[in-house]
Amino acid sequence: MALHELKSPSELQSFITTKPNAVICFSATWCGPCTASKPDLMSMAESYHRDPLVDVSFGIIYENSLGESIHEYRITAFPTYVLFVGGNEEGRVQGVNFDGIRRLIEVQGKGCK
């Protein structure tokens, strides 16, 4: 599966540190836009997964799986998409904005190649 569902803070941290480039969707189970946009996020993750010129992995984690550790990531809105390169945050997009995620990968992630 191209969109990895992360179940705990330790899984999230491991994903961020073991993937050279990672987009994490911080989501909420009660968030309507999060639920409605998940199929499009899955399609985007699959599209990037099949592209041999781009190296980016996608993960999703829900607020109830993070507990208090959500504050470490400064999440103030759902969904929030954060790009990590080499384990460091390079940028974020708040709200459902797939064009913004693509630009984040292209610009901040330098194409994630």
C-alpha distance (Angstrom), angle and dihedral (degrees) to the residues before:
residue distance angle dihedral
M1 . . .
A2 3.78 . .
L3 3.83 94.9 .
H4 3.80 109.1 62.0
E5 3.80 115.8 -151.7
L6 3.78 107.0 -144.1
K7 3.79 116.8 -154.7
S8 3.81 106.5 -169.9
P9 3.80 144.2 21.0
S10 3.82 89.8 -102.4
E11 3.83 91.8 52.3
L12 3.79 89.2 49.8
Q13 3.80 93.0 49.6
S14 3.80 91.7 46.8
F15 3.81 91.5 49.7
I16 3.80 92.2 50.0
T17 3.81 94.0 47.9
T18 3.81 98.4 42.3
K19 3.81 98.3 45.4
P20 3.82 115.0 72.3
N21 3.82 90.3 -145.8
A22 3.79 123.4 18.3
V23 3.79 135.7 173.6
I24 3.79 111.2 -158.1
C25 3.78 121.4 -164.4
F26 3.78 110.2 -151.8
S27 3.78 102.7 -156.0
A28 3.78 141.1 170.6
T29 3.79 128.1 -136.0
W30 3.82 90.9 -137.1
C31 3.84 95.4 47.9
G32 3.81 112.9 109.4
P33 3.83 96.4 -162.2
C34 3.83 89.4 48.0
T35 3.79 92.0 54.5
A36 3.80 94.0 42.5
S37 3.82 93.7 50.1
K38 3.82 98.1 44.4
P39 3.86 94.3 92.1
D40 3.82 89.2 54.3
L41 3.81 90.3 48.1
M42 3.80 89.6 51.3
S43 3.83 89.9 50.9
M44 3.80 91.5 48.9
A45 3.80 91.7 49.2
E46 3.81 90.6 49.4
S47 3.80 91.7 48.3
Y48 3.81 92.8 52.8
H49 3.81 90.6 42.6
R50 3.83 89.9 58.3
D51 3.82 94.2 45.8
P52 3.83 108.3 95.7
L53 3.82 91.5 -163.6
V54 3.80 95.2 60.4
D55 3.80 126.8 62.5
V56 3.78 107.9 -163.9
S57 3.80 130.0 129.7
F58 3.80 124.5 -154.9
G59 3.78 126.5 -143.4
I60 3.78 134.6 175.3
I61 3.77 127.7 -157.9
Y62 3.79 129.7 179.0
E63 3.78 126.6 -134.7
N64 3.80 92.7 -118.6
S65 3.82 90.0 57.7
L66 3.81 92.4 52.2
G67 3.79 101.2 46.6
E68 3.80 112.8 176.3
S69 3.81 92.9 -12.2
I70 3.81 87.9 76.6
H71 3.82 86.6 83.5
E72 3.82 90.5 63.9
Y73 3.81 87.3 67.2
R74 3.84 95.0 46.4
I75 3.80 93.7 -126.9
T76 3.80 110.5 176.1
A77 3.82 101.0 158.9
F78 3.79 139.0 32.5
P79 2.89 127.4 -95.0
T80 3.79 101.1 27.5
Y81 3.80 119.5 170.0
V82 3.80 116.3 -156.6
L83 3.80 125.8 -170.0
F84 3.79 115.6 -147.2
V85 3.81 119.8 -169.1
G86 3.78 116.1 -172.8
G87 3.80 88.9 -10.6
N88 3.82 93.8 -56.0
E89 3.78 126.6 109.3
E90 3.79 111.0 -110.6
G91 3.78 99.3 174.7
R92 3.78 147.6 -35.4
V93 3.77 143.1 -138.5
Q94 3.80 121.7 -151.9
G95 3.78 119.2 -152.9
V96 3.78 129.9 13.3
N97 3.81 103.6 -45.5
F98 3.79 114.6 139.9
D99 3.80 93.3 173.9
G100 3.81 86.6 55.5
I101 3.81 90.6 52.3
R102 3.81 91.0 50.4
R103 3.82 90.7 50.2
L104 3.80 89.8 47.2
I105 3.81 90.3 55.2
E106 3.82 93.3 44.4
V107 3.80 98.2 43.9
Q108 3.80 110.0 24.4
G109 3.79 93.4 30.2
K110 3.81 91.9 41.5
G111 3.78 88.3 -129.8
C112 3.83 91.8 -51.7
K113 3.79 92.1 -105.4
